Amino acid sequence: MANTLSNLAADIYKAADVVGRELVGFIPASTINANGSERVAKGDTVRASFTRAATAVNVSESMTIPEGTDQTVDSKTLSISNSRAVQIPYTGEDVRHLNNGIGFQTVYGDQIKQAMRTLCNEIEQDLWEAAYQGASRAIGTAGTTPFASDFDLLADVRKILADNGMPLNDGQVSVVMNTAAGANLRKQSTLQQVNTAGGADLLRQGILLDLMGMGVRESAQVGLHTAGTGSSYLLNDASSAVGDTTIAADGGTGTILAGDIVTFAGTTDKYVVNTELAAGSFTIGSPGLRAAEADNDAITVGGSYTPNVAFHRAALELAVRAPAAPEGGDAADDVMVVQDPHSGLVFEIRVYKGYRKSMIEVASAWGVKAWKPDYIALVLG
């Protein structure tokens, strides 16, 4: 079996370069765990270690070195949940017809480009869903596109992340929004004016600038979250404390879904539900409750909204590999693995030859995980 697609290589790399420049926000802002030389099977896991908050002790002079305080290092896993491909079949007659017109090489190059675009959009969608459903808290008004008159909400969402203890000054924080929110930002006169914006990039080129210490990005995959139908739920816990993430609820009807926004009687914090209501409880993102709640406090489920997401790169990970293949290879005649230099995405191109027919396949296997709700917050739209 041949090792490279020597006849197609130039077209494949050209397609990869084009796709790598598409408007995606979550992929370049996430931690990308990519390896072009490894394969994975759907259902495989990727592990990561996480340290807990440390406990301080009083310093006590002694001629004996203290034992120290034992610490627990947690292990979390990311699952490879997708193994997907776009398949492009060709007969000899198809190729002949194309070569009599625009040309086979032109067309299949565009088809490979579109295949990568499709897989890229699916990955971006998965990252967006993982990010907003794994967030801690939210700011803004559901159903109202933010930044209509100012960009103060960026300062508010930054405050949430700062209060959560997220690193703010390492250049790894992004806010990814839909194009409606991006359009409102572009309309801000203070950002268009060179003397107040500090440059002409937005005015002349439409490039959104870093704001409030966050890289501002847009994504076509930021869509609508349809809220659950939960109503009249009450807190079923006599001692809900600051930091609790598991919320016991009773007395209500309907669903409370991952990604829903909930508030509690007497407080204004908007918490993001990370796991849906089941068996009488649901979870909110860490660091959890900011104020103690009383038994039978009312739980209000917010309305449907568009989740624009602010997060640190360490909070969201994409693991991407080439799909699994059998030992000794399969019926593929040619194989090439391409890692896009712009997004870091890995695509495998395979050609299968049959009877007067061949098929080009573009494939990738991936999984996503929102590791740290503390490092993720939402701007509602």
TIZA-17015 format. One record per residue (C-alpha): x, y, z; residue number from 1; residue in one letter. Coordinates in steps of 0.25 Angstrom, whole numbers, plus 2048, in hexadecimal, padded with zeros to 3 digits. Example, Ala and Ser with C-alpha at 12.3 -4.5 7.8 and 13.67 -1.06 7.14 Angstrom:
residues 2
> px py pz num residu
> 831 7EE 81F 1 A $
> 837 7FC 81D 2 S $
//
This chain:
residues 381
> px py pz num residu
> 800 800 800 1 M $
> 805 80E 7FC 2 A $
> 809 817 808 3 N $
> 806 824 802 4 T $
> 7FC 82B 7F9 5 L $
> 807 830 7F0 6 S $
> 7FD 834 7E5 7 N $
> 7F4 83B 7EE 8 L $
> 7FD 842 7F8 9 A $
> 7FD 850 7F2 10 A $
> 7EE 851 7F2 11 D $
> 7ED 84B 800 12 I $
> 7F6 855 806 13 Y $
> 7F0 860 7FE 14 K $
> 7E2 85C 804 15 A $
> 7E8 85B 812 16 A $
> 7ED 869 811 17 D $
> 7E0 86F 80D 18 V $
> 7D8 868 817 19 V $
> 7E2 86C 822 20 G $
> 7DE 87B 81F 21 R $
> 7CF 879 821 22 E $
> 7C8 881 82B 23 L $
> 7C8 878 838 24 V $
> 7C9 87D 846 25 G $
> 7CA 871 84F 26 F $
> 7D4 868 848 27 I $
> 7E0 872 849 28 P $
> 7DC 877 857 29 A $
> 7DC 869 85D 30 S $
> 7E7 85F 861 31 T $
> 7E9 856 855 32 I $
> 7EE 848 857 33 N $
> 7F2 844 84A 34 A $
> 7FC 839 845 35 N $
> 7FD 836 836 36 G $
> 804 829 838 37 S $
> 7FA 822 842 38 E $
> 7ED 81C 840 39 R $
> 7E1 81B 849 40 V $
> 7D4 813 84A 41 A $
> 7C7 818 84D 42 K $
> 7C5 817 85C 43 G $
> 7D4 818 860 44 D $
> 7D7 821 86B 45 T $
> 7E1 82C 86E 46 V $
> 7E5 82F 87C 47 R $
> 7E9 83C 883 48 A $
> 7ED 83F 891 49 S $
> 7E8 84A 89A 50 F $
> 7EC 84F 8A7 51 T $
> 7E3 853 8B2 52 R $
> 7E4 860 8BA 53 A $
> 7EF 860 8C4 54 A $
> 7EE 860 8D3 55 T $
> 7F7 869 8DB 56 A $
> 7FD 866 8E9 57 V $
> 803 86F 8F4 58 N $
> 812 86F 8F4 59 V $
> 818 869 900 60 S $
> 827 869 903 61 E $
> 82D 85B 905 62 S $
> 83A 853 904 63 M $
> 831 848 8FD 64 T $
> 82D 84A 8EE 65 I $
> 81E 84A 8EE 66 P $
> 817 83E 8E6 67 E $
> 80F 848 8DD 68 G $
> 800 847 8DA 69 T $
> 7FC 83C 8D1 70 D $
> 7F5 841 8C4 71 Q $
> 7EC 83A 8BA 72 T $
> 7EE 83C 8AB 73 V $
> 7E1 839 8A3 74 D $
> 7E0 832 896 75 S $
> 7D6 836 88C 76 K $
> 7D3 830 87E 77 T $
> 7D0 835 870 78 L $
> 7C9 82B 867 79 S $
> 7CB 82A 858 80 I $
> 7BC 82B 855 81 S $
> 7BD 82D 846 82 N $
> 7C3 826 83A 83 S $
> 7BE 82D 82D 84 R $
> 7C1 82D 81F 85 A $
> 7BC 833 812 86 V $
> 7BD 82A 806 87 Q $
> 7BE 82E 7F8 88 I $
> 7BC 823 7ED 89 P $
> 7C0 824 7DF 90 Y $
> 7BE 81B 7D3 91 T $
> 7C7 81B 7C6 92 G $
> 7BC 822 7BF 93 E $
> 7BB 82D 7C9 94 D $
> 7CA 830 7C8 95 V $
> 7C9 830 7B9 96 R $
> 7BD 839 7B9 97 H $
> 7C4 843 7C2 98 L $
> 7D1 843 7BA 99 N $
> 7C9 846 7AE 100 N $
> 7C4 853 7B5 101 G $
> 7CA 85A 7C1 102 I $
> 7D3 84F 7C5 103 G $
> 7D3 844 7CF 104 F $
> 7DF 84A 7D8 105 Q $
> 7D7 857 7DA 106 T $
> 7CA 850 7DE 107 V $
> 7D0 846 7E7 108 Y $
> 7D9 850 7EE 109 G $
> 7CC 858 7F1 110 D $
> 7C5 84C 7F6 111 Q $
> 7D1 849 800 112 I $
> 7D0 857 804 113 K $
> 7C1 856 807 114 Q $
> 7C3 849 80E 115 A $
> 7CD 84F 818 116 M $
> 7C4 85B 81A 117 R $
> 7B8 852 81E 118 T $
> 7C1 84A 828 119 L $
> 7C6 857 82D 120 C $
> 7B8 85D 82F 121 N $
> 7B4 850 837 122 E $
> 7C0 851 840 123 I $
> 7BE 860 842 124 E $
> 7AF 85D 846 125 Q $
> 7B3 852 850 126 D $
> 7BD 85C 856 127 L $
> 7B2 867 858 128 W $
> 7A9 85D 85E 129 E $
> 7B3 858 868 130 A $
> 7B7 866 86C 131 A $
> 7AA 86C 86F 132 Y $
> 7A4 860 875 133 Q $
> 7B0 85F 87E 134 G $
> 7B1 86E 882 135 A $
> 7B0 873 891 136 S $
> 7A7 87F 890 137 R $
> 7A1 889 886 138 A $
> 79F 898 884 139 I $
> 795 8A0 87B 140 G $
> 787 89E 877 141 T $
> 781 892 870 142 A $
> 77C 895 862 143 G $
> 783 8A3 861 144 T $
> 78F 8A4 858 145 T $
> 79A 8AA 861 146 P $
> 7A3 8B6 85E 147 F $
> 797 8BE 857 148 A $
> 79C 8CB 85E 149 S $
> 7A9 8C8 865 150 D $
> 7B2 8BC 868 151 F $
> 7B1 8BD 877 152 D $
> 7AD 8AE 878 153 L $
> 7BB 8AA 874 154 L $
> 7C0 8B0 881 155 A $
> 7B4 8A9 889 156 D $
> 7B8 89B 883 157 V $
> 7C7 89E 886 158 R $
> 7C3 8A1 894 159 K $
> 7BC 893 895 160 I $
> 7C9 88C 890 161 L $
> 7D1 895 89A 162 A $
> 7C9 891 8A6 163 D $
> 7CA 883 8A2 164 N $
> 7D9 884 8A3 165 G $
> 7DC 882 894 166 M $
> 7EA 887 88F 167 P $
> 7E7 894 887 168 L $
> 7F4 89A 883 169 N $
> 7FA 88E 87B 170 D $
> 7F4 892 86D 171 G $
> 7EC 884 86D 172 Q $
> 7DE 88A 86F 173 V $
> 7D4 88B 864 174 S $
> 7C5 88F 862 175 V $
> 7BF 888 857 176 V $
> 7B1 88E 852 177 M $
> 7A8 88D 846 178 N $
> 7A8 897 83B 179 T $
> 79C 89F 840 180 A $
> 7A4 8A2 84D 181 A $
> 7B0 8A5 844 182 G $
> 7A8 8AF 83C 183 A $
> 7A4 8B6 848 184 N $
> 7B2 8B8 84D 185 L $
> 7B7 8BC 83F 186 R $
> 7AC 8C7 840 187 K $
> 7B2 8CD 84D 188 Q $
> 7B7 8DB 849 189 S $
> 7C2 8DA 854 190 T $
> 7C8 8CE 84D 191 L $
> 7C7 8D4 83F 192 Q $
> 7CE 8E1 842 193 Q $
> 7DD 8DF 841 194 V $
> 7E0 8E9 84D 195 N $
> 7D8 8E1 856 196 T $
> 7DA 8D3 851 197 A $
> 7E9 8D4 850 198 G $
> 7E9 8CF 841 199 G $
> 7E2 8CF 834 200 A $
> 7E0 8C0 833 201 D $
> 7D1 8C0 836 202 L $
> 7CE 8CC 82E 203 L $
> 7D6 8C9 821 204 R $
> 7D6 8B9 821 205 Q $
> 7CB 8B5 82B 206 G $
> 7D4 8AE 834 207 I $
> 7CF 8AD 842 208 L $
> 7D9 8B1 84C 209 L $
> 7DD 8AB 85A 210 D $
> 7D4 8B1 864 211 L $
> 7D5 8B0 874 212 M $
> 7E1 8A7 872 213 G $
> 7D9 89D 86A 214 M $
> 7DB 899 85B 215 G $
> 7CE 89C 854 216 V $
> 7CA 891 84A 217 R $
> 7BD 88D 842 218 E $
> 7B8 880 83F 219 S $
> 7AD 87B 835 220 A $
> 7A9 870 83F 221 Q $
> 7A4 879 84A 222 V $
> 795 876 84A 223 G $
> 789 876 853 224 L $
> 788 86E 860 225 H $
> 779 86A 861 226 T $
> 776 86A 870 227 A $
> 770 85F 878 228 G $
> 761 860 87C 229 T $
> 764 85F 88B 230 G $
> 75B 868 894 231 S $
> 757 869 8A3 232 S $
> 763 861 8A8 233 Y $
> 768 863 8B6 234 L $
> 776 861 8BD 235 L $
> 775 853 8C4 236 N $
> 781 855 8CE 237 D $
> 781 85B 8DC 238 A $
> 78F 85F 8DB 239 S $
> 794 863 8CD 240 S $
> 7A1 86A 8D0 241 A $
> 7AB 873 8C8 242 V $
> 7B2 86A 8BE 243 G $
> 7A7 85F 8BC 244 D $
> 7A6 85B 8AE 245 T $
> 79B 850 8AF 246 T $
> 78D 856 8B1 247 I $
> 782 84D 8B6 248 A $
> 774 852 8B1 249 A $
> 766 84E 8B3 250 D $
> 758 853 8B1 251 G $
> 758 857 8A3 252 G $
> 755 852 895 253 T $
> 75C 851 888 254 G $
> 76B 850 884 255 T $
> 778 857 888 256 I $
> 782 855 87E 257 L $
> 791 856 87C 258 A $
> 794 864 878 259 G $
> 787 86A 87F 260 D $
> 789 877 887 261 I $
> 784 876 896 262 V $
> 782 880 8A1 263 T $
> 77E 87E 8AF 264 F $
> 775 886 8B8 265 A $
> 77C 892 8BE 266 G $
> 788 892 8B6 267 T $
> 78C 898 8A8 268 T $
> 797 88E 8A3 269 D $
> 793 887 896 270 K $
> 799 879 897 271 Y $
> 79B 86F 88B 272 V $
> 795 861 88D 273 V $
> 7A0 857 889 274 N $
> 798 84A 88A 275 T $
> 789 849 889 276 E $
> 77F 847 893 277 L $
> 77E 838 896 278 A $
> 77A 830 8A3 279 A $
> 777 83D 8AA 280 G $
> 784 845 8A8 281 S $
> 78C 84C 89E 282 F $
> 79A 852 89E 283 T $
> 79F 860 89B 284 I $
> 7AD 864 897 285 G $
> 7B8 866 8A1 286 S $
> 7BC 86E 8AA 287 P $
> 7AD 86C 8AD 288 G $
> 7A4 874 8B5 289 L $
> 7A9 882 8B9 290 R $
> 79F 883 8C5 291 A $
> 798 879 8CE 292 A $
> 78A 875 8CB 293 E $
> 77E 871 8D3 294 A $
> 775 865 8D2 295 D $
> 769 868 8C9 296 N $
> 770 874 8C2 297 D $
> 76A 876 8B5 298 A $
> 772 871 8A8 299 I $
> 76F 879 89C 300 T $
> 773 873 88E 301 V $
> 776 87E 884 302 G $
> 772 87F 876 303 G $
> 778 87B 869 304 S $
> 785 883 865 305 Y $
> 791 883 85C 306 T $
> 79D 87F 864 307 P $
> 7A9 888 861 308 N $
> 7B5 882 868 309 V $
> 7C1 888 870 310 A $
> 7CC 87E 874 311 F $
> 7DA 87B 876 312 H $
> 7E1 871 86D 313 R $
> 7E4 867 878 314 A $
> 7D5 866 87A 315 A $
> 7D1 860 86D 316 L $
> 7D9 854 866 317 E $
> 7D8 84E 858 318 L $
> 7DE 841 856 319 A $
> 7DF 83D 847 320 V $
> 7E6 831 840 321 R $
> 7E5 829 834 322 A $
> 7DA 81E 835 323 P $
> 7DE 810 838 324 A $
> 7E3 806 82D 325 A $
> 7E5 7F7 82E 326 P $
> 7F3 7F1 82F 327 E $
> 7F9 7F0 821 328 G $
> 7F0 7FA 81B 329 G $
> 7E2 7F9 814 330 D $
> 7DF 7FA 806 331 A $
> 7E3 808 805 332 A $
> 7ED 80A 7F9 333 D $
> 7F3 817 7FE 334 D $
> 7F3 81E 80B 335 V $
> 7F7 82C 810 336 M $
> 7F6 833 81E 337 V $
> 7F5 842 81D 338 V $
> 7F6 84B 829 339 Q $
> 7F1 859 826 340 D $
> 7FB 863 82A 341 P $
> 7F1 86E 82E 342 H $
> 7E7 866 837 343 S $
> 7EF 85A 83A 344 G $
> 7E4 851 835 345 L $
> 7E9 843 830 346 V $
> 7E2 83D 824 347 F $
> 7E5 830 81D 348 E $
> 7E3 82F 80E 349 I $
> 7E1 821 809 350 R $
> 7DF 81C 7FB 351 V $
> 7D8 80E 7F8 352 Y $
> 7D8 808 7EA 353 K $
> 7CD 7FF 7E6 354 G $
> 7C8 7FA 7D8 355 Y $
> 7C9 806 7CF 356 R $
> 7C6 80E 7DB 357 K $
> 7CD 815 7E6 358 S $
> 7CA 81C 7F3 359 M $
> 7D1 828 7FA 360 I $
> 7CE 828 809 361 E $
> 7D1 834 812 362 V $
> 7D0 82F 821 363 A $
> 7D3 834 82F 364 S $
> 7D1 82E 83D 365 A $
> 7CF 838 849 366 W $
> 7CA 83B 857 367 G $
> 7C8 847 85F 368 V $
> 7C7 84B 86E 369 K $
> 7C5 857 876 370 A $
> 7CE 854 882 371 W $
> 7CD 860 88A 372 K $
> 7BF 867 88C 373 P $
> 7C6 871 895 374 D $
> 7CD 876 888 375 Y $
> 7C1 878 880 376 I $
> 7B5 882 881 377 A $
> 7AA 886 877 378 L $
> 7A5 893 871 379 V $
> 797 891 86E 380 L $
> 791 895 861 381 G $
//
